[in-house]
Amino acid sequence: MKQDLRVKKTKKALFEALLQLLQTYNFFDVTVTKLCEKADVNRSTFYAHYTNMEDLFVSHMMQMMEALIAEYQQAHTQVGRGEQTALTNVFQHILSNRTFYDVLFSDKLPAKYLALFSHYYMQVPKEIIAQSGKSEMDEELYYTFCISATIGVINHWRKSNYAKTPLEMSQQTVLFFSQ
């Protein structure tokens, strides 16, 4: 079922307002009233779409995760061939949504949201990572190590204010996993 354009715009406005507020306030300090004022929507409109702030954040985080994982799935065969540009679109997605990732990795959110992100990030196709592993390695441990390392690389890139381009990040990450 296709969502009404007004509903999409309202949900987007609410999420963007939340991200803006989370650059200044801690998650639990953002009230629905404050959010609705920032988004220029009524409280009743907020409650028509979400039960609470967590519902708003998690639903949009899941959309971000779906988009990120889709980028990884498209990169699958390129990574397997060791193409250093394979992950450029993954890093472009992160850069294009930098406000979300800045908030996600900040101290403004409860740690459970980064843990939830990490849990869903584990859906990155294992085939991508398994291609770079050695046969004597415990595949599950190696996979966990690679996912954790990639999350660390994303956080480092964020802390550097995205100093490298998505292409440079792709080249470096593919090099890490091909060693």
Residue pairs with C-beta under 8 A, 6 or more apart in sequence:
7 49
10 39
10 41
10 45
10 49
11 49
11 60
13 39
13 40
13 41
14 35
14 36
14 39
14 41
14 46
14 49
14 50
14 56
15 56
15 57
15 60
16 39
16 99
17 35
17 38
17 39
18 30
18 35
18 53
18 56
18 57
19 99
19 100
19 103
20 38
20 99
21 30
21 34
21 35
21 38
22 30
22 103
22 106
22 108
22 109
23 99
23 102
23 103
23 106
23 108
25 34
25 108
26 107
26 108
27 53
27 57
27 108
27 109
27 110
28 110
30 53
32 43
32 46
32 47
32 52
32 53
33 43
35 46
35 53
35 56
36 42
36 43
36 45
36 46
46 56
49 56
50 56
50 59
57 109
57 113
58 113
58 116
60 100
61 100
61 104
61 113
61 116
61 117
62 120
64 97
64 100
65 117
65 120
65 121
65 123
67 93
68 90
68 93
68 94
68 121
69 120
69 121
69 123
69 124
69 125
71 89
71 90
71 93
72 87
72 90
72 124
72 125
72 128
73 125
74 89
75 86
75 87
75 89
75 90
75 128
76 125
76 127
76 128
78 85
78 86
79 86
79 87
79 128
79 131
79 132
79 174
79 177
80 127
80 128
80 131
82 174
82 178
83 174
84 170
84 171
84 174
84 175
85 167
85 170
85 171
86 170
86 174
87 169
87 170
87 173
87 174
88 166
88 167
88 169
88 170
89 166
90 166
90 170
91 157
91 166
91 167
91 169
91 170
91 173
92 166
94 101
94 154
94 157
94 166
95 162
95 166
98 158
98 162
101 154
101 158
102 158
103 109
104 113
104 114
104 117
105 114
105 154
105 155
105 158
117 151
118 147
118 148
118 151
121 147
121 150
121 151
122 143
122 144
122 147
124 147
124 150
126 139
126 143
129 142
129 143
129 146
129 147
129 177
130 139
130 142
130 143
132 146
132 177
132 178
133 139
133 142
133 143
146 177
149 176
150 173
153 169
153 172
153 173
153 176
157 163
157 164
157 169
164 172
